[in-house]
Amino acid sequence: MIDRVCKVISNVLNEPLDQIDESTSSANLDKWDSLKHMNIILAVEQEFGVQFDEELMLGLISVGLIVAALNELEN
């Protein structure tokens, strides 16, 4: 799952895949701004066929947090 999330983020941000890992976040990647954040969330939702509620979306500011949220939705 983490590989798929990293690939989505890499595509949205036009960032090399090898530069994206579980610790990648809006705090340490300048390209991940508020507009790109919404694009990332929408792309993740489409990739995994899920929908996050609005409050949760705002907190999904790292690859690790996105993966954790997806794991919660699957359980």
Phi and psi restraints in degrees (range 20) as a CNS / XPLOR table:
assign (resid 1 and name C) (resid 2 and name N)
       (resid 2 and name CA) (resid 2 and name C) 1.0 -61.4 20.0 2
assign (resid 2 and name N) (resid 2 and name CA)
       (resid 2 and name C) (resid 3 and name N) 1.0 -35.7 20.0 2
assign (resid 2 and name C) (resid 3 and name N)
       (resid 3 and name CA) (resid 3 and name C) 1.0 -63.9 20.0 2
assign (resid 3 and name N) (resid 3 and name CA)
       (resid 3 and name C) (resid 4 and name N) 1.0 -39.8 20.0 2
assign (resid 3 and name C) (resid 4 and name N)
       (resid 4 and name CA) (resid 4 and name C) 1.0 -66.4 20.0 2
assign (resid 4 and name N) (resid 4 and name CA)
       (resid 4 and name C) (resid 5 and name N) 1.0 -41.9 20.0 2
assign (resid 4 and name C) (resid 5 and name N)
       (resid 5 and name CA) (resid 5 and name C) 1.0 -63.3 20.0 2
assign (resid 5 and name N) (resid 5 and name CA)
       (resid 5 and name C) (resid 6 and name N) 1.0 -45.5 20.0 2
assign (resid 5 and name C) (resid 6 and name N)
       (resid 6 and name CA) (resid 6 and name C) 1.0 -60.2 20.0 2
assign (resid 6 and name N) (resid 6 and name CA)
       (resid 6 and name C) (resid 7 and name N) 1.0 -40.5 20.0 2
assign (resid 6 and name C) (resid 7 and name N)
       (resid 7 and name CA) (resid 7 and name C) 1.0 -65.0 20.0 2
assign (resid 7 and name N) (resid 7 and name CA)
       (resid 7 and name C) (resid 8 and name N) 1.0 -42.5 20.0 2
assign (resid 7 and name C) (resid 8 and name N)
       (resid 8 and name CA) (resid 8 and name C) 1.0 -60.0 20.0 2
assign (resid 8 and name N) (resid 8 and name CA)
       (resid 8 and name C) (resid 9 and name N) 1.0 -47.7 20.0 2
assign (resid 8 and name C) (resid 9 and name N)
       (resid 9 and name CA) (resid 9 and name C) 1.0 -65.1 20.0 2
assign (resid 9 and name N) (resid 9 and name CA)
       (resid 9 and name C) (resid 10 and name N) 1.0 -40.8 20.0 2
assign (resid 9 and name C) (resid 10 and name N)
       (resid 10 and name CA) (resid 10 and name C) 1.0 -57.8 20.0 2
assign (resid 10 and name N) (resid 10 and name CA)
       (resid 10 and name C) (resid 11 and name N) 1.0 -44.1 20.0 2
assign (resid 10 and name C) (resid 11 and name N)
       (resid 11 and name CA) (resid 11 and name C) 1.0 -67.0 20.0 2
assign (resid 11 and name N) (resid 11 and name CA)
       (resid 11 and name C) (resid 12 and name N) 1.0 -44.9 20.0 2
assign (resid 11 and name C) (resid 12 and name N)
       (resid 12 and name CA) (resid 12 and name C) 1.0 -65.0 20.0 2
assign (resid 12 and name N) (resid 12 and name CA)
       (resid 12 and name C) (resid 13 and name N) 1.0 -41.6 20.0 2
assign (resid 12 and name C) (resid 13 and name N)
       (resid 13 and name CA) (resid 13 and name C) 1.0 -90.5 20.0 2
assign (resid 13 and name N) (resid 13 and name CA)
       (resid 13 and name C) (resid 14 and name N) 1.0 -5.1 20.0 2
assign (resid 13 and name C) (resid 14 and name N)
       (resid 14 and name CA) (resid 14 and name C) 1.0 54.0 20.0 2
assign (resid 14 and name N) (resid 14 and name CA)
       (resid 14 and name C) (resid 15 and name N) 1.0 48.0 20.0 2
assign (resid 14 and name C) (resid 15 and name N)
       (resid 15 and name CA) (resid 15 and name C) 1.0 -117.5 20.0 2
assign (resid 15 and name N) (resid 15 and name CA)
       (resid 15 and name C) (resid 16 and name N) 1.0 139.7 20.0 2
assign (resid 15 and name C) (resid 16 and name N)
       (resid 16 and name CA) (resid 16 and name C) 1.0 -55.1 20.0 2
assign (resid 16 and name N) (resid 16 and name CA)
       (resid 16 and name C) (resid 17 and name N) 1.0 137.4 20.0 2
assign (resid 16 and name C) (resid 17 and name N)
       (resid 17 and name CA) (resid 17 and name C) 1.0 -57.5 20.0 2
assign (resid 17 and name N) (resid 17 and name CA)
       (resid 17 and name C) (resid 18 and name N) 1.0 -35.0 20.0 2
assign (resid 17 and name C) (resid 18 and name N)
       (resid 18 and name CA) (resid 18 and name C) 1.0 -71.7 20.0 2
assign (resid 18 and name N) (resid 18 and name CA)
       (resid 18 and name C) (resid 19 and name N) 1.0 -5.2 20.0 2
assign (resid 18 and name C) (resid 19 and name N)
       (resid 19 and name CA) (resid 19 and name C) 1.0 -96.7 20.0 2
assign (resid 19 and name N) (resid 19 and name CA)
       (resid 19 and name C) (resid 20 and name N) 1.0 -1.8 20.0 2
assign (resid 19 and name C) (resid 20 and name N)
       (resid 20 and name CA) (resid 20 and name C) 1.0 -111.9 20.0 2
assign (resid 20 and name N) (resid 20 and name CA)
       (resid 20 and name C) (resid 21 and name N) 1.0 127.0 20.0 2
assign (resid 20 and name C) (resid 21 and name N)
       (resid 21 and name CA) (resid 21 and name C) 1.0 -146.0 20.0 2
assign (resid 21 and name N) (resid 21 and name CA)
       (resid 21 and name C) (resid 22 and name N) 1.0 -172.7 20.0 2
assign (resid 21 and name C) (resid 22 and name N)
       (resid 22 and name CA) (resid 22 and name C) 1.0 -60.0 20.0 2
assign (resid 22 and name N) (resid 22 and name CA)
       (resid 22 and name C) (resid 23 and name N) 1.0 -27.6 20.0 2
assign (resid 22 and name C) (resid 23 and name N)
       (resid 23 and name CA) (resid 23 and name C) 1.0 -88.9 20.0 2
assign (resid 23 and name N) (resid 23 and name CA)
       (resid 23 and name C) (resid 24 and name N) 1.0 -4.4 20.0 2
assign (resid 23 and name C) (resid 24 and name N)
       (resid 24 and name CA) (resid 24 and name C) 1.0 -64.5 20.0 2
assign (resid 24 and name N) (resid 24 and name CA)
       (resid 24 and name C) (resid 25 and name N) 1.0 133.1 20.0 2
assign (resid 24 and name C) (resid 25 and name N)
       (resid 25 and name CA) (resid 25 and name C) 1.0 -150.6 20.0 2
assign (resid 25 and name N) (resid 25 and name CA)
       (resid 25 and name C) (resid 26 and name N) 1.0 174.1 20.0 2
assign (resid 25 and name C) (resid 26 and name N)
       (resid 26 and name CA) (resid 26 and name C) 1.0 -65.4 20.0 2
assign (resid 26 and name N) (resid 26 and name CA)
       (resid 26 and name C) (resid 27 and name N) 1.0 -21.4 20.0 2
assign (resid 26 and name C) (resid 27 and name N)
       (resid 27 and name CA) (resid 27 and name C) 1.0 -77.6 20.0 2
assign (resid 27 and name N) (resid 27 and name CA)
       (resid 27 and name C) (resid 28 and name N) 1.0 -26.3 20.0 2
assign (resid 27 and name C) (resid 28 and name N)
       (resid 28 and name CA) (resid 28 and name C) 1.0 -119.2 20.0 2
assign (resid 28 and name N) (resid 28 and name CA)
       (resid 28 and name C) (resid 29 and name N) 1.0 9.4 20.0 2
assign (resid 28 and name C) (resid 29 and name N)
       (resid 29 and name CA) (resid 29 and name C) 1.0 -134.2 20.0 2
assign (resid 29 and name N) (resid 29 and name CA)
       (resid 29 and name C) (resid 30 and name N) 1.0 106.9 20.0 2
assign (resid 29 and name C) (resid 30 and name N)
       (resid 30 and name CA) (resid 30 and name C) 1.0 -56.8 20.0 2
assign (resid 30 and name N) (resid 30 and name CA)
       (resid 30 and name C) (resid 31 and name N) 1.0 -33.6 20.0 2
assign (resid 30 and name C) (resid 31 and name N)
       (resid 31 and name CA) (resid 31 and name C) 1.0 -66.2 20.0 2
assign (resid 31 and name N) (resid 31 and name CA)
       (resid 31 and name C) (resid 32 and name N) 1.0 -19.4 20.0 2
assign (resid 31 and name C) (resid 32 and name N)
       (resid 32 and name CA) (resid 32 and name C) 1.0 -86.2 20.0 2
assign (resid 32 and name N) (resid 32 and name CA)
       (resid 32 and name C) (resid 33 and name N) 1.0 77.9 20.0 2
assign (resid 32 and name C) (resid 33 and name N)
       (resid 33 and name CA) (resid 33 and name C) 1.0 -97.7 20.0 2
assign (resid 33 and name N) (resid 33 and name CA)
       (resid 33 and name C) (resid 34 and name N) 1.0 -173.2 20.0 2
assign (resid 33 and name C) (resid 34 and name N)
       (resid 34 and name CA) (resid 34 and name C) 1.0 -65.7 20.0 2
assign (resid 34 and name N) (resid 34 and name CA)
       (resid 34 and name C) (resid 35 and name N) 1.0 -37.5 20.0 2
assign (resid 34 and name C) (resid 35 and name N)
       (resid 35 and name CA) (resid 35 and name C) 1.0 -68.5 20.0 2
assign (resid 35 and name N) (resid 35 and name CA)
       (resid 35 and name C) (resid 36 and name N) 1.0 -45.7 20.0 2
assign (resid 35 and name C) (resid 36 and name N)
       (resid 36 and name CA) (resid 36 and name C) 1.0 -64.4 20.0 2
assign (resid 36 and name N) (resid 36 and name CA)
       (resid 36 and name C) (resid 37 and name N) 1.0 -30.9 20.0 2
assign (resid 36 and name C) (resid 37 and name N)
       (resid 37 and name CA) (resid 37 and name C) 1.0 -58.8 20.0 2
assign (resid 37 and name N) (resid 37 and name CA)
       (resid 37 and name C) (resid 38 and name N) 1.0 -46.2 20.0 2
assign (resid 37 and name C) (resid 38 and name N)
       (resid 38 and name CA) (resid 38 and name C) 1.0 -64.9 20.0 2
assign (resid 38 and name N) (resid 38 and name CA)
       (resid 38 and name C) (resid 39 and name N) 1.0 -38.4 20.0 2
assign (resid 38 and name C) (resid 39 and name N)
       (resid 39 and name CA) (resid 39 and name C) 1.0 -63.5 20.0 2
assign (resid 39 and name N) (resid 39 and name CA)
       (resid 39 and name C) (resid 40 and name N) 1.0 -39.6 20.0 2
assign (resid 39 and name C) (resid 40 and name N)
       (resid 40 and name CA) (resid 40 and name C) 1.0 -63.2 20.0 2
assign (resid 40 and name N) (resid 40 and name CA)
       (resid 40 and name C) (resid 41 and name N) 1.0 -48.4 20.0 2
assign (resid 40 and name C) (resid 41 and name N)
       (resid 41 and name CA) (resid 41 and name C) 1.0 -61.3 20.0 2
assign (resid 41 and name N) (resid 41 and name CA)
       (resid 41 and name C) (resid 42 and name N) 1.0 -45.5 20.0 2
assign (resid 41 and name C) (resid 42 and name N)
       (resid 42 and name CA) (resid 42 and name C) 1.0 -62.3 20.0 2
assign (resid 42 and name N) (resid 42 and name CA)
       (resid 42 and name C) (resid 43 and name N) 1.0 -40.2 20.0 2
assign (resid 42 and name C) (resid 43 and name N)
       (resid 43 and name CA) (resid 43 and name C) 1.0 -67.8 20.0 2
assign (resid 43 and name N) (resid 43 and name CA)
       (resid 43 and name C) (resid 44 and name N) 1.0 -39.4 20.0 2
assign (resid 43 and name C) (resid 44 and name N)
       (resid 44 and name CA) (resid 44 and name C) 1.0 -64.7 20.0 2
assign (resid 44 and name N) (resid 44 and name CA)
       (resid 44 and name C) (resid 45 and name N) 1.0 -44.2 20.0 2
assign (resid 44 and name C) (resid 45 and name N)
       (resid 45 and name CA) (resid 45 and name C) 1.0 -58.7 20.0 2
assign (resid 45 and name N) (resid 45 and name CA)
       (resid 45 and name C) (resid 46 and name N) 1.0 -43.3 20.0 2
assign (resid 45 and name C) (resid 46 and name N)
       (resid 46 and name CA) (resid 46 and name C) 1.0 -66.7 20.0 2
assign (resid 46 and name N) (resid 46 and name CA)
       (resid 46 and name C) (resid 47 and name N) 1.0 -44.6 20.0 2
assign (resid 46 and name C) (resid 47 and name N)
       (resid 47 and name CA) (resid 47 and name C) 1.0 -60.2 20.0 2
assign (resid 47 and name N) (resid 47 and name CA)
       (resid 47 and name C) (resid 48 and name N) 1.0 -40.7 20.0 2
assign (resid 47 and name C) (resid 48 and name N)
       (resid 48 and name CA) (resid 48 and name C) 1.0 -102.0 20.0 2
assign (resid 48 and name N) (resid 48 and name CA)
       (resid 48 and name C) (resid 49 and name N) 1.0 -2.4 20.0 2
assign (resid 48 and name C) (resid 49 and name N)
       (resid 49 and name CA) (resid 49 and name C) 1.0 64.1 20.0 2
assign (resid 49 and name N) (resid 49 and name CA)
       (resid 49 and name C) (resid 50 and name N) 1.0 39.7 20.0 2
assign (resid 49 and name C) (resid 50 and name N)
       (resid 50 and name CA) (resid 50 and name C) 1.0 -125.3 20.0 2
assign (resid 50 and name N) (resid 50 and name CA)
       (resid 50 and name C) (resid 51 and name N) 1.0 172.3 20.0 2
assign (resid 50 and name C) (resid 51 and name N)
       (resid 51 and name CA) (resid 51 and name C) 1.0 -140.8 20.0 2
assign (resid 51 and name N) (resid 51 and name CA)
       (resid 51 and name C) (resid 52 and name N) 1.0 124.0 20.0 2
assign (resid 51 and name C) (resid 52 and name N)
       (resid 52 and name CA) (resid 52 and name C) 1.0 -89.8 20.0 2
assign (resid 52 and name N) (resid 52 and name CA)
       (resid 52 and name C) (resid 53 and name N) 1.0 146.5 20.0 2
assign (resid 52 and name C) (resid 53 and name N)
       (resid 53 and name CA) (resid 53 and name C) 1.0 -76.0 20.0 2
assign (resid 53 and name N) (resid 53 and name CA)
       (resid 53 and name C) (resid 54 and name N) 1.0 158.7 20.0 2
assign (resid 53 and name C) (resid 54 and name N)
       (resid 54 and name CA) (resid 54 and name C) 1.0 -58.2 20.0 2
assign (resid 54 and name N) (resid 54 and name CA)
       (resid 54 and name C) (resid 55 and name N) 1.0 -41.3 20.0 2
assign (resid 54 and name C) (resid 55 and name N)
       (resid 55 and name CA) (resid 55 and name C) 1.0 -63.2 20.0 2
assign (resid 55 and name N) (resid 55 and name CA)
       (resid 55 and name C) (resid 56 and name N) 1.0 -41.9 20.0 2
assign (resid 55 and name C) (resid 56 and name N)
       (resid 56 and name CA) (resid 56 and name C) 1.0 -65.8 20.0 2
assign (resid 56 and name N) (resid 56 and name CA)
       (resid 56 and name C) (resid 57 and name N) 1.0 -41.2 20.0 2
assign (resid 56 and name C) (resid 57 and name N)
       (resid 57 and name CA) (resid 57 and name C) 1.0 -51.1 20.0 2
assign (resid 57 and name N) (resid 57 and name CA)
       (resid 57 and name C) (resid 58 and name N) 1.0 -43.3 20.0 2
assign (resid 57 and name C) (resid 58 and name N)
       (resid 58 and name CA) (resid 58 and name C) 1.0 -64.7 20.0 2
assign (resid 58 and name N) (resid 58 and name CA)
       (resid 58 and name C) (resid 59 and name N) 1.0 -26.8 20.0 2
assign (resid 58 and name C) (resid 59 and name N)
       (resid 59 and name CA) (resid 59 and name C) 1.0 -91.5 20.0 2
assign (resid 59 and name N) (resid 59 and name CA)
       (resid 59 and name C) (resid 60 and name N) 1.0 -5.0 20.0 2
assign (resid 59 and name C) (resid 60 and name N)
       (resid 60 and name CA) (resid 60 and name C) 1.0 -85.6 20.0 2
assign (resid 60 and name N) (resid 60 and name CA)
       (resid 60 and name C) (resid 61 and name N) 1.0 71.6 20.0 2
assign (resid 60 and name C) (resid 61 and name N)
       (resid 61 and name CA) (resid 61 and name C) 1.0 -104.2 20.0 2
assign (resid 61 and name N) (resid 61 and name CA)
       (resid 61 and name C) (resid 62 and name N) 1.0 15.3 20.0 2
assign (resid 61 and name C) (resid 62 and name N)
       (resid 62 and name CA) (resid 62 and name C) 1.0 -151.5 20.0 2
assign (resid 62 and name N) (resid 62 and name CA)
       (resid 62 and name C) (resid 63 and name N) 1.0 161.2 20.0 2
assign (resid 62 and name C) (resid 63 and name N)
       (resid 63 and name CA) (resid 63 and name C) 1.0 -58.3 20.0 2
assign (resid 63 and name N) (resid 63 and name CA)
       (resid 63 and name C) (resid 64 and name N) 1.0 -45.2 20.0 2
assign (resid 63 and name C) (resid 64 and name N)
       (resid 64 and name CA) (resid 64 and name C) 1.0 -59.8 20.0 2
assign (resid 64 and name N) (resid 64 and name CA)
       (resid 64 and name C) (resid 65 and name N) 1.0 -41.7 20.0 2
assign (resid 64 and name C) (resid 65 and name N)
       (resid 65 and name CA) (resid 65 and name C) 1.0 -69.5 20.0 2
assign (resid 65 and name N) (resid 65 and name CA)
       (resid 65 and name C) (resid 66 and name N) 1.0 -36.5 20.0 2
assign (resid 65 and name C) (resid 66 and name N)
       (resid 66 and name CA) (resid 66 and name C) 1.0 -64.2 20.0 2
assign (resid 66 and name N) (resid 66 and name CA)
       (resid 66 and name C) (resid 67 and name N) 1.0 -45.8 20.0 2
assign (resid 66 and name C) (resid 67 and name N)
       (resid 67 and name CA) (resid 67 and name C) 1.0 -61.7 20.0 2
assign (resid 67 and name N) (resid 67 and name CA)
       (resid 67 and name C) (resid 68 and name N) 1.0 -43.0 20.0 2
assign (resid 67 and name C) (resid 68 and name N)
       (resid 68 and name CA) (resid 68 and name C) 1.0 -61.5 20.0 2
assign (resid 68 and name N) (resid 68 and name CA)
       (resid 68 and name C) (resid 69 and name N) 1.0 -42.1 20.0 2
assign (resid 68 and name C) (resid 69 and name N)
       (resid 69 and name CA) (resid 69 and name C) 1.0 -64.9 20.0 2
assign (resid 69 and name N) (resid 69 and name CA)
       (resid 69 and name C) (resid 70 and name N) 1.0 -40.8 20.0 2
assign (resid 69 and name C) (resid 70 and name N)
       (resid 70 and name CA) (resid 70 and name C) 1.0 -64.0 20.0 2
assign (resid 70 and name N) (resid 70 and name CA)
       (resid 70 and name C) (resid 71 and name N) 1.0 -40.6 20.0 2
assign (resid 70 and name C) (resid 71 and name N)
       (resid 71 and name CA) (resid 71 and name C) 1.0 -61.7 20.0 2
assign (resid 71 and name N) (resid 71 and name CA)
       (resid 71 and name C) (resid 72 and name N) 1.0 -40.2 20.0 2
assign (resid 71 and name C) (resid 72 and name N)
       (resid 72 and name CA) (resid 72 and name C) 1.0 -63.1 20.0 2
assign (resid 72 and name N) (resid 72 and name CA)
       (resid 72 and name C) (resid 73 and name N) 1.0 -41.1 20.0 2
assign (resid 72 and name C) (resid 73 and name N)
       (resid 73 and name CA) (resid 73 and name C) 1.0 -65.9 20.0 2
assign (resid 73 and name N) (resid 73 and name CA)
       (resid 73 and name C) (resid 74 and name N) 1.0 -30.7 20.0 2
assign (resid 73 and name C) (resid 74 and name N)
       (resid 74 and name CA) (resid 74 and name C) 1.0 -76.2 20.0 2
assign (resid 74 and name N) (resid 74 and name CA)
       (resid 74 and name C) (resid 75 and name N) 1.0 -22.9 20.0 2
